[in-house]
């Protein structure tokens, strides 16, 4: 029996304002058997694309545009990961296992197993209160030790992540620390804002504000589910030999304003990066994107997003007038939270089955939550590791790259134009302009 009913879990997720780990919710899920070896048997000779990066890097993020990509079977991947001599490792032969990690990430289960749809039902997100949601709406992530996802923020929605095999370490930062993460939209990916900081080895000379960023760290164990709230930054790394996890992206409430912001960002980035210029030769489009959309199409999407958002705002205002209540809403049309709501959220049933991902007030104290064996008390062990500024920044001359430039580039301009704070202001102005024209 699960720790919470679907209705209880949905309510908890709606009110959670910080990351949390569900400990006892997946005991009867068949997907728990989806180890890399089992998946290799299911997929047979079908190839999957893997992203590869060097294990030893610099104190700069390794974006997906900077990685190598190879197609291989899961059997070849496993042979390579185990350093099997004489075994078939396919294109992995070009990458010494001692120097590289590999990651099959963002793999949609509906596409991987389109000829085995019965496997979708192995994933039971309906037990989290999302009726009918299963593997069709989920992605699969299979990696070796060292495989990682660059620190980023999702523009809308939130995530539920089930750890199946091995362990992953998550480093999360609250939305309020966005400026300390030095956001960038290059490389560009719809709905993802990347950080310019290598959060494990930050260069504090270039990014001094990161020193005060508040990190929440957790090691996710097999069978546990991590909830990542809306707009929380996250960096993820595999810490075991082989890791497998299943992720689903959800929207607990419509976020039309975020869609307008994304439409504005896409229009600006595509227009400037498509312009003929000698510094526009970089790989600025993330591999997850299908291509550059023309400005006319981007403008049409912007108009649709603004109209949809404005319509929802008008409906919310009409509802307020009809009820004659003194409900306060922000410019997004969302209800302003009261002190009572905050108290209710704080009273969530944390306990032996739901562990809050605790964090440090400052980046210099990293608090890791390790989950132990079962019992009547929460399996939490807080381990605080003191970190100094010198620990975070590699000051050796051989690893430090001088980032000074003689002039401003297109990317410099974009970092300012599509900064989240700027886009938020432009979005509000566009919505106001649209409302005044009606």
N, C-alpha and C positions, 0 to 999 in steps of 0.2 A: 504494500500500500504506500502511495506517495505521501510525502510530508504535507503537501497542500493539495486541495482540490483544484480543478481548472479555474473555477470562478475565483477562488482565493488567490491563486497565482496571478491571474490577470489583474486583479485589484492591486496586488503588491507591485507589479511592474508599472502600473499606471502612476503610483505614488512615489516610487523610488527616485531619489534625486542624486544618488551616487552609485558606483558599481557595486555589485553584490554577487556572491557565489551560492548557487543552489546545490546542496550536497546530496540529497536523497530524492531525486525526481526521475531517474532514468534506469532504475534497476531492471525493468521489464522491457526495455527497448531493444529490439533485435539489432539495431545499428551499433550497439556496444560490441558486436562481433566483427565489425568492419575494420580489422587490422589491415595493414598494408599487404600482408601475405594473402589474406582472404580476398581482398579486392583484386589482387593480381590474378587469382584463380577466376574470379567473376568476369574480368575484362579480357583475359586471354591475350591474344596478339594485338588487341586494339591499342593504338599509340596515344600518348598524352603529352602535352607540351610541358616542359619543365623550365623553370627560371633558375639560372646558376649565378653565383657570386663568390668572390674570394672570401675565405674565412678570416684572413687578416686584412683589415682595411685601414683607412685613415680616420681622422676625427671629423668626417663629413658623411652625411647620409648616402647610402647606395640606393639611388632611385631605380625604378624598374626600367627606365630608358637606358640605364648604364649596365644592365645585366646581359648575360648571354642566354640564348634560348635554344633548346633542342627537343626534338620529338623522340620519344622512346616508350617502350612498354614498361609496365610496373615491374615485370620480372627483370628486365635489364637494369632498372633503377635499384632494385633490391640487391642484385648481384654486385653492382658498383658500390653501393653503400656498405656492403660487407667485405669489400676488397677481395672478392673471389678471383683467383688467378685462373686464366684459361676459360672463364665463363663468358657468355654473351653479354656484353654491356653496351652494345650499339654505339651511338654517338658520344656516350659518356667517356669513351676511351681518350678523348681529347682533354679531359679534365682530371688531373690527379686528385684522388679522393682526399688526400691529406691537405690539399690547398683549396678545395671548393665545397660549398654546400649546394643542395638542389631542392627545389620547391615546386610542387604541382599545386598552384594556388588558384583561387577563384574558379574552380571547376564545377560547373552546374551539374548537379546530380541528374536532372531531367535530360540533359544532353548526353552524359556519360552512359546512362543506362536506359536510353530511349527504347531499346529492344528488350528490356527487362523491367517493365513498369511496376511489377509486383514488389520490387525492392524499395520503391518510394515509401511504402507503408512501414518500413523498418524505422523510419524517423517519425516520432510522435509528438510534434509540437502542439498538437491539439490538447495535450495534457497540461500545457502552459496557458490554456484559455483561448487558443486560436483555432477554432473549429475548422476542420478540414485541412489544416496546414500540415504538410509532411515533407518528404524528400523533394517534391516538385519545386518547392520554394526555398531550397537549401543549396549551399555550395560545399564542396569537399576540398580539404587542404591536407596535402601529404608532403612531408619534408624530412630532411636530415638535420642533425644537430648544427646549429648556426644559421639555419634558414630563418629569414625574418621579413617582416613587413615594415616599410618605412613609417615613421611617426606621422600620423595624419588625423584629420578630423572629418567625419562624415557630415555633410551639410544638412541632411535631414534623416529622420528615422533613427532607430537604435538597433542593437544586435543582441542575439542570444547565441552563445557558442558552447557546443558540447565537445569536451575533450574525450576522444575515443581511445587513442593509444599514445603512450609517452606523455611527457609534460611540456607545457609551454609557459613561458613567463611573460606576463602582461605588465606594461608600465603605462599607467593612465594619468592624464592631467585634466583638471576641470576646465570647463569653457571659459571661466573667468581669467584663466592664465593664458589666453590665446596670444596676447601681445608678447608674452615671454617665450613663446614657442617660435616666434619669427615666421609667420605664415607666408606661404608662396603658392601661386597657381601654376608654376612651371616646375615640373611637368604638369600639363593640364589633363585632368580627368574629371568628368562630370560628377559632381557631388562630393569630391574629395579635395580637401585643402591640406597640403603637405607642410611639414615643418622643415626649416633649413638647418635645424640643429640635430647632430648625432646625439641623441639623448643619453646614450651610455658613455660616450667619450666627448662631451661638449667642448668646443673651443670658446672659452669664456671671454677671450679677447675680442672675438667677433660678435659674440652673443652674450653680453654681460647680464642682461635681465633674466636669462635662464637660471641663473644662480638661485633666484628666489621662487622658481616654479615649484609647485606642490605636486609631488609624485605619489601615486597610489600604485603599489606593486603587489602582484599576486602570482603564485605558481599554481596553475590549473592542473589538477590531477585527473586521470581517467574516470569517467562517470560523472564528473562535475560540470555544471553549466554556469557560465559567466554571463551576467547581464551588463551590457555597456550602454549607459544612458545616452540620450540625444546630445550631440555636440561635444562629447568627451573625447579628447585626444588619446591615441593609443599607439604604442609601439609593441610589437609581438615578436618573440624569438623562441625557436625550438631549442630545448636544453637536453633532450634525450636523443639517442641514436636515430630513432625513427619516431615521428609524430604523425598522428591522424586526428583531424578535428572536423566537425560539421557546424556550419554557420547558417543562420537565417536572419534576414534583415526585415524589420517590421516598422510600421508606423502606428504608434498608439493613438495619434490624432493627426488630422490633415494639417499639412504645413505648407499652405499656398505661398506664404511670403518667402520661404526658402526656395521654392521653385522659381519665383520671380528673380530672386537674387542669382540663382544659377543661370537663368536665361540671360541676365545682364552680363554676368561673367563670361559666358560662352561667346556672346556677341563681341565683347571687347577683346578677348584673347584671340579669337579666330581672325578678327579684322586686322589687328596689329601684327600677329605672327604670320599672316598670309601676305602682308605687304612686302614688296621687293625691297630687301635691305641686306647688306653684307653680313650683319650679325644675326640674321634670321635663318641660319643654316643648322642650328642646333636641333637635337632630337627632343622637341618640346611636347609632343603629343604622346601621352602614356599608351603603352601597348594594349591596354584594355579598351581604348577608344577605337571605333571603326574607321574614323577618318575625319577630315576637316569639313565642316558644313559651311555652305555659302552664306554670306551675310543676309541675303533675302530670306532664307529659311530660318536663320537665327532670329531675325526681326519678327517673322510670323509667330514663332514659338513664344517670343517675349510678349507679343500682344495677347496671345491666348492665355498665358500665365497671369498677366495683369488683369484681364477680364475675369478669369476664374477667381482670383483672389478678391477683387473688388466685389464680385457677386456674393461671396461668402461674408465679407465685411458688412454688406448691406443687409443680409439676412440676420446677422448677429445684432445689428443695430435695431432692426425691426422687432426682433424678439425682445430686446430690452425695453423698447417703447410699449410693446404690448403688455408686458408683465408689470410695467410701472415700477420696476425694482431699481434700486440704486447700485446695480452691479457695475463695477468699473472694469473696463477693458483697455488693453494697450492698442497701439496702432495696428497690430496684427489681427485684432479682433478676438484675442485670447483673454480669458478671464484673468484679472489680476489676483494673485494668491493672497489670501488673508493670513493673519497670524494663526488663526484656528487651523487653516489648511496645513500650514507649516508644522504645527504641533502634531496633527494627525499623521503627517508623513514621517515625523520623527518617531512615532509610536509603532512603526512597522514591526511585525513579529520576527525580529532577529532572534536567533536562538540556535539550537543544535542543527537546524536544517537550512538556515539562511545566514550566511556570514557576510557582513559588510566588508568591502575592500578598504581597509583603513589606510590612511596616508599620513605623510608628514607635513607640517606647516611650511617647511622650507625644503628645498631640494637636497640640502646637505644631509638630511636624515632620511634614509630610504627604509620604509617599513614593509617587510615582506610577510605575507600571510601564508603559512604552510599548513596544509590540512593533514591531520594524522588519522589514526584508526578511529573506529566508531566508539560511541560511548554516550553517556548522559550529558556531558559537557561539550560546548563548542570546540571542535578540533582546531584551535587556533594557537599559533606560537609566534608572537611578535618578535622579530629580530631586527633591531635598529643598528645600522652600520654607519658610523660617522664618516662623512666625506668632506674634504676640504676643497677649496678652489683649486689648489694645485693637483688634487686627485682627478678633478674633472677635465682639466686642460693639459694637453700634451705640449710642453714647451720646448721639446727638443727640436733643433733646427732641421734635422733630417725628415721629420714628420710634418712640420708646420709649412703650410702653403701660403704664400703671400697673396692675399686676395685683393690687394689694392689695384685699382684700374685707373687708367689715365682719363677715361671719359665715361659718361653714362650710356647704357645700352638699352635696347628695346625691353629686355627682361627687367632692368632696373625700373623703367617706366611702368611696366606691368605690375611689378610688386607693389607699387604705390596705388595704381589705379584700381586694382582688384583686391586690395587689402580688405578683409572682412568688414572692418569698420567703415571704409569708404563705400563698399557695395551696399551695406545696410542703409546708409544715408541716401544713396542714389535710389534704392528700392522704395524708400518712403516717399521721396520726391516724385517718383514716377506714379505711385499710387495716388498721391495727392493731385497730380496733374490730370490723371485719368478721371478722378472723382469730380474735379472742377469743370470738366468738359461735358459732363452728363446734363 
